Amino acid sequence: MAEVLSQGEIDSLLEALSTGKVQVQEMEEPVERTPVRRYDFRRPNKFSKIHLRTLQMVHDGLGRLLTSALSDTLRQPVYIRVASMEQYTFEEFVTSVPTPTLLTVFTLPPLVGAAIMETNPLFLFPLLDILFGGTGEMPRRTREFTELELSVIRRLSERILEHYGTAWRDVIEVKPRVESLESNPQLYQVVSPNEIVAVITFTTVIGPHKGVINLCLPFVLIDPVIARLQESQNAFDGMGQAQSAEERESLRRWLGLSEVELSVVVGSARISIYDYLNLQVDDVLTLGRRVDEDMDLLVGGLVKYKVQAGTIGRRLAAQVTSLAAEDDADV
């Protein structure tokens, strides 16, 4: 609070101003203003940057697990990566979800509460088409899922959530469980509309089709392990600093002993079911690749190199000629 002047001090000050002994500019002291920052009480930021970074690492691991698992299941390259991670209110998440879509409501025991996985039709329809024996095409128009498709999607969601439990293992042991499948986001409220949720968005690529997977994790669900998220972040940050040269060399040596599966694709051909059923010994199939054209070398089911066929002694061999281009990885 400012000091209160007496009447005598006020008279002396007025006299000094009238005689010019004190300039008005000398009395005006600059006022330091505190920067104003907007804060929306209806949408508080409950997840700190450290929490979001740790969640990003957890879900980066999930993306790698799903990429490998779905590529092996579908026998063709699938790419799943984290695109963004933000916090919203649950109402904002619900209104941003397009329709039609599919919501998988799941729980993460021993954590209390439910979360949502939203799978875009651009991700599900090509995947279902491949599982049913197709080539991964989208329907001519977006439609509702059939009962048979929903049954397959439920089993697929259960497999995805198994990998989700693996991704969380460094923070907490959880056992994800599918509770229900919903097609209308407005009909299912896992938390109150104003509750803060973390929304993790994955981009998916299956052939020429790009889709989206959204994971909605309410703060009340993650709240019991918030401290562990920070501890995990500190552990990850200190891991690189604490490693000695000897530890790095040991890690490099053990990684070098890991085995990976290599396979060379000579070519491919498309034939009818009738021709397939009538194949005989000595029949010849024309492959879609020239004799002088490089073949594909797959590492763990993904195209990584271009090679030429050859022999070493009496054994068949392949000589690496170049790295595969990014477009070749989608073949």
Backbone torsions as a table, in degrees:
resi	resn	phi	psi	omega
1	MET	NA	139.0	-179.6
2	ALA	-68.4	149.8	-179.4
3	GLU	-72.2	138.9	-179.8
4	VAL	-89.0	127.5	-178.9
5	LEU	-86.0	146.6	175.4
6	SER	-79.3	169.4	-179.1
7	GLN	-64.1	-37.2	179.0
8	GLY	-64.9	-41.5	178.9
9	GLU	-65.4	-36.7	178.6
10	ILE	-65.9	-42.4	179.3
11	ASP	-63.6	-42.7	179.3
12	SER	-62.7	-39.2	-179.0
13	LEU	-67.5	-41.3	178.6
14	LEU	-65.6	-38.0	178.7
15	GLU	-66.0	-40.9	179.2
16	ALA	-64.7	-37.2	178.8
17	LEU	-67.8	-39.2	-178.2
18	SER	-69.6	-32.7	179.7
19	THR	-85.9	-8.0	178.3
20	GLY	85.6	7.5	179.1
21	LYS	-69.1	-27.6	178.6
22	VAL	-124.2	126.6	177.9
23	GLN	-85.9	144.0	179.7
24	VAL	-61.0	-36.0	-178.4
25	GLN	-62.1	-31.1	-179.0
26	GLU	-69.8	-23.8	-178.5
27	MET	-84.9	-18.7	-178.3
28	GLU	-86.8	101.6	177.8
29	GLU	-92.5	139.8	179.4
30	PRO	-64.6	135.1	180.0
31	VAL	-96.7	124.3	178.1
32	GLU	-79.6	119.7	-178.8
33	ARG	-98.1	133.8	176.9
34	THR	-77.7	130.2	179.7
35	PRO	-57.0	136.1	-178.8
36	VAL	-94.7	130.3	178.1
37	ARG	-120.5	128.7	-178.9
38	ARG	-68.7	141.4	178.5
39	TYR	-141.2	122.6	-179.8
40	ASP	-96.2	108.3	-178.7
41	PHE	-67.7	-19.4	177.9
42	ARG	-80.0	-14.6	-178.5
43	ARG	-139.6	70.4	-179.9
44	PRO	-71.7	149.0	177.5
45	ASN	-87.7	96.0	-177.7
46	LYS	-83.9	-29.3	178.0
47	PHE	-88.6	121.7	177.3
48	SER	-79.2	172.0	178.9
49	LYS	-63.0	-36.0	178.4
50	ILE	-63.8	-43.2	179.0
51	HIS	-61.7	-43.6	-178.5
52	LEU	-66.7	-37.3	178.5
53	ARG	-64.9	-41.7	179.2
54	THR	-66.6	-41.4	175.8
55	LEU	-61.0	-36.0	178.7
56	GLN	-64.4	-41.4	179.1
57	MET	-64.9	-40.5	178.2
58	VAL	-60.3	-44.3	-175.3
59	HIS	-82.4	-22.1	168.5
60	ASP	-61.5	-41.8	176.8
61	GLY	-63.7	-38.9	177.2
62	LEU	-62.8	-40.9	178.8
63	GLY	-60.2	-42.2	178.4
64	ARG	-66.0	-41.6	179.3
65	LEU	-62.4	-44.2	-179.1
66	LEU	-69.2	-36.4	177.2
67	THR	-58.8	-46.9	-179.8
68	SER	-68.3	-45.9	-175.6
69	ALA	-65.9	-46.3	-178.2
70	LEU	-71.2	-32.6	176.1
71	SER	-63.3	-41.0	178.0
72	ASP	-68.0	-39.7	-178.4
73	THR	-68.2	-44.3	-175.6
74	LEU	-87.0	-11.9	-178.4
75	ARG	60.9	32.7	172.4
76	GLN	-157.8	156.0	-173.7
77	PRO	-61.8	134.6	173.3
78	VAL	-129.9	134.7	-178.6
79	TYR	-122.3	126.7	179.1
80	ILE	-132.9	121.5	-177.1
81	ARG	-138.9	151.5	175.8
82	VAL	-72.8	125.5	179.6
83	ALA	-98.8	-37.8	-178.8
84	SER	-159.5	162.7	177.3
85	MET	-147.6	116.4	-176.7
86	GLU	-137.0	166.4	173.4
87	GLN	-117.6	133.3	-178.7
88	TYR	-134.9	177.4	166.2
89	THR	-82.9	157.0	-179.0
90	PHE	-62.5	-33.7	178.6
91	GLU	-63.9	-40.4	178.0
92	GLU	-64.5	-38.8	178.1
93	PHE	-64.0	-45.5	-177.4
94	VAL	-62.1	-43.2	-178.2
95	THR	-70.9	-21.3	-179.9
96	SER	-85.8	-13.4	-177.9
97	VAL	-75.4	126.4	179.8
98	PRO	-75.5	163.2	174.5
99	THR	-129.0	141.1	0.4
100	PRO	-79.7	153.5	175.3
101	THR	-155.7	-175.3	179.1
102	LEU	-132.9	127.9	178.6
103	LEU	-109.0	126.6	174.6
104	THR	-104.0	113.1	177.6
105	VAL	-88.4	125.4	-176.7
106	PHE	-139.3	161.1	177.1
107	THR	-117.4	162.4	-178.6
108	LEU	-129.0	65.9	178.1
109	PRO	-55.9	139.2	10.9
110	PRO	-85.6	3.3	177.1
111	LEU	-67.0	144.6	-176.1
112	VAL	-98.9	126.7	179.5
113	GLY	125.9	178.2	-177.9
114	ALA	-125.1	156.7	176.4
115	ALA	-130.4	173.1	-175.9
116	ILE	-131.0	137.2	170.1
117	MET	-116.4	117.8	179.7
118	GLU	-102.5	120.6	-179.2
119	THR	-111.0	122.4	-176.4
120	ASN	-73.4	144.2	176.6
121	PRO	-56.7	-30.5	178.4
122	LEU	-66.0	-18.8	173.6
123	PHE	-91.7	-41.5	-172.4
124	LEU	-77.0	-43.8	-173.7
125	PHE	-63.3	-47.6	175.8
126	PRO	-60.8	-38.6	180.0
127	LEU	-64.2	-44.4	178.4
128	LEU	-64.5	-39.0	-179.9
129	ASP	-61.3	-40.0	178.2
130	ILE	-68.5	-42.9	-179.9
131	LEU	-62.9	-29.5	179.4
132	PHE	-90.6	9.9	175.5
133	GLY	98.9	5.0	179.8
134	GLY	-87.7	-166.1	-177.7
135	THR	-104.8	3.3	179.3
136	GLY	94.5	38.5	-177.8
137	GLU	-93.4	154.6	173.7
138	MET	-88.3	146.5	173.7
139	PRO	-65.2	160.5	-177.8
140	ARG	-63.0	-31.8	176.5
141	ARG	-138.8	147.1	179.7
142	THR	-70.0	129.5	-175.9
143	ARG	-134.1	174.8	175.1
144	GLU	-74.3	155.1	179.4
145	PHE	-80.2	143.8	177.3
146	THR	-78.7	169.3	179.3
147	GLU	-62.7	-39.2	178.0
148	LEU	-63.8	-43.6	179.2
149	GLU	-64.1	-39.7	179.0
150	LEU	-64.1	-35.3	177.9
151	SER	-64.8	-42.1	178.2
152	VAL	-67.6	-41.2	-179.5
153	ILE	-63.3	-37.4	179.1
154	ARG	-61.7	-44.7	177.9
155	ARG	-65.5	-36.9	177.2
156	LEU	-64.8	-42.2	178.8
157	SER	-62.4	-38.4	178.2
158	GLU	-63.4	-39.4	177.8
159	ARG	-67.5	-40.6	178.0
160	ILE	-61.6	-41.9	-178.4
161	LEU	-71.3	-26.5	172.7
162	GLU	-60.5	-43.9	177.5
163	HIS	-68.7	-29.7	177.4
164	TYR	-64.1	-39.8	175.5
165	GLY	-61.9	-38.7	177.2
166	THR	-64.0	-40.0	-179.3
167	ALA	-64.6	-29.7	-178.5
168	TRP	-85.6	-4.2	-168.9
169	ARG	-59.9	-32.7	-179.1
170	ASP	-72.5	-16.0	-179.9
171	VAL	-103.1	-51.6	-178.4
172	ILE	-159.7	147.2	175.9
173	GLU	-80.8	115.5	177.4
174	VAL	-125.0	156.1	178.6
175	LYS	-124.1	86.3	-176.3
176	PRO	-59.0	144.3	-180.0
177	ARG	-142.7	129.1	178.0
178	VAL	-74.1	129.2	179.2
179	GLU	-99.6	-43.7	-179.6
180	SER	-165.7	163.8	174.5
181	LEU	-114.4	131.0	-178.5
182	GLU	-128.0	146.2	177.3
183	SER	-106.4	-17.3	-178.9
184	ASN	-116.9	111.4	-177.9
185	PRO	-64.9	-21.2	-177.7
186	GLN	-74.1	-16.9	-173.7
187	LEU	-92.7	-6.5	-176.2
188	TYR	-130.4	120.5	-179.2
189	GLN	-117.1	105.0	179.7
190	VAL	-80.3	-25.7	176.4
191	VAL	-142.1	176.9	178.8
192	SER	-68.8	153.7	-176.5
193	PRO	-57.7	-30.9	-176.6
194	ASN	-90.2	0.9	-179.6
195	GLU	-70.3	140.7	179.8
196	ILE	-79.8	135.5	178.7
197	VAL	-130.6	149.4	171.8
198	ALA	-94.9	127.1	-178.5
199	VAL	-112.8	115.0	179.4
200	ILE	-104.2	120.3	-177.2
201	THR	-105.9	124.7	175.5
202	PHE	-106.6	140.0	169.0
203	THR	-97.5	139.1	-178.6
204	THR	-122.0	145.1	177.0
205	VAL	-131.6	117.9	173.4
206	ILE	-126.6	104.7	-174.4
207	GLY	63.1	-130.6	179.4
208	PRO	-86.2	-0.7	-173.4
209	HIS	-98.4	130.3	178.0
210	LYS	-112.0	128.1	-178.9
211	GLY	-126.9	-169.8	-175.4
212	VAL	-141.1	141.2	168.4
213	ILE	-123.6	128.6	177.3
214	ASN	-115.2	130.9	173.5
215	LEU	-109.8	126.8	-179.1
216	CYS	-112.6	112.0	-178.2
217	LEU	-114.1	108.7	178.5
218	PRO	-64.9	148.4	179.6
219	PHE	-63.1	-36.0	-179.0
220	VAL	-64.9	-25.0	177.3
221	LEU	-75.8	-39.3	-175.4
222	ILE	-88.9	-17.0	-174.5
223	ASP	-50.1	-43.0	-178.6
224	PRO	-63.1	-20.1	-177.5
225	VAL	-114.7	16.8	179.4
226	ILE	-58.8	-43.3	179.9
227	ALA	-62.4	-37.6	179.1
228	ARG	-68.0	-32.3	176.2
229	LEU	-61.4	-42.2	179.5
230	GLN	-67.8	-40.7	178.1
231	GLU	-62.7	-40.2	179.2
232	SER	-64.8	-39.7	178.3
233	GLN	-63.0	-43.5	178.9
234	ASN	-63.5	-36.7	179.0
235	ALA	-66.5	-42.4	178.9
236	PHE	-65.3	-39.4	-179.8
237	ASP	-66.1	-38.7	-176.9
238	GLY	-82.0	-14.1	-175.5
239	MET	-62.9	-45.3	-178.1
240	GLY	-69.8	-32.4	-178.3
241	GLN	-75.6	-33.5	-175.0
242	ALA	-81.8	-16.2	-177.2
243	GLN	-69.2	129.4	175.7
244	SER	-88.0	170.8	178.0
245	ALA	-62.0	-35.6	179.4
246	GLU	-66.4	-40.1	178.8
247	GLU	-66.2	-40.3	178.6
248	ARG	-65.1	-39.1	178.8
249	GLU	-66.5	-38.6	178.0
250	SER	-64.9	-41.4	178.6
251	LEU	-64.3	-41.0	178.6
252	ARG	-63.6	-38.4	-179.1
253	ARG	-66.8	-43.9	-179.2
254	TRP	-69.1	-34.8	175.2
255	LEU	-65.1	-36.0	178.6
256	GLY	-65.3	-24.5	178.9
257	LEU	-85.6	-8.0	179.6
258	SER	-69.0	143.6	-178.1
259	GLU	-100.3	140.1	174.7
260	VAL	-127.1	150.1	-179.2
261	GLU	-89.2	125.8	177.5
262	LEU	-111.5	139.5	175.9
263	SER	-145.8	143.8	-179.1
264	VAL	-111.3	126.6	177.6
265	VAL	-96.7	111.7	-179.4
266	VAL	-70.8	-40.5	-179.6
267	GLY	174.5	-179.8	179.6
268	SER	-141.9	157.6	179.3
269	ALA	-144.4	149.1	178.0
270	ARG	-114.3	122.3	179.6
271	ILE	-129.3	163.6	179.5
272	SER	-79.0	162.6	177.0
273	ILE	-61.8	-36.6	179.5
274	TYR	-61.8	-47.4	178.9
275	ASP	-63.6	-38.1	179.7
276	TYR	-62.8	-42.5	-178.7
277	LEU	-70.1	-20.1	-177.7
278	ASN	-106.1	15.1	177.6
279	LEU	-63.9	138.3	179.6
280	GLN	-127.6	163.8	174.8
281	VAL	-59.5	138.6	179.8
282	ASP	79.1	0.4	171.5
283	ASP	-67.1	149.8	-176.7
284	VAL	-116.1	130.7	175.1
285	LEU	-105.5	134.2	177.1
286	THR	-89.2	118.1	-179.2
287	LEU	-87.5	153.2	-178.3
288	GLY	-84.1	49.3	-179.7
289	ARG	-152.6	135.0	179.3
290	ARG	-72.8	161.8	-179.0
291	VAL	-64.9	-37.0	-176.8
292	ASP	-89.9	6.3	-177.6
293	GLU	-89.9	142.5	178.9
294	ASP	-63.8	148.2	176.6
295	MET	-98.3	168.4	-178.1
296	ASP	-96.5	131.9	172.7
297	LEU	-105.4	119.6	-178.6
298	LEU	-99.3	132.2	175.8
299	VAL	-113.3	112.3	-177.1
300	GLY	61.9	32.6	178.4
301	GLY	87.3	-0.7	-179.0
302	LEU	-115.1	137.7	179.5
303	VAL	-70.8	119.5	-177.5
304	LYS	-122.0	-29.9	-174.3
305	TYR	-137.2	160.4	169.8
306	LYS	-106.2	136.8	-174.0
307	VAL	-137.2	162.4	172.6
308	GLN	-118.9	140.9	-178.6
309	ALA	-74.9	150.5	178.3
310	GLY	-167.9	-167.9	178.2
311	THR	-137.2	152.0	169.8
312	ILE	-127.1	105.2	-173.2
313	GLY	67.6	-123.1	177.8
314	ARG	-100.3	8.9	-177.1
315	ARG	-104.9	144.3	173.9
316	LEU	-71.9	147.0	-178.0
317	ALA	-146.2	167.6	176.7
318	ALA	-136.8	129.9	179.4
319	GLN	-100.8	125.4	179.9
320	VAL	-71.8	127.4	-179.2
321	THR	-107.5	-28.1	-178.7
322	SER	-169.5	167.7	172.0
323	LEU	-77.7	148.4	177.4
324	ALA	-74.8	142.3	176.0
325	ALA	-72.9	162.1	-179.9
326	GLU	-60.7	-35.0	180.0
327	ASP	-67.1	-29.5	-179.9
328	ASP	-69.1	-25.2	-178.4
329	ALA	-67.5	-20.0	179.6
330	ASP	-87.8	-3.7	-176.8
331	VAL	-71.9	NA	NA
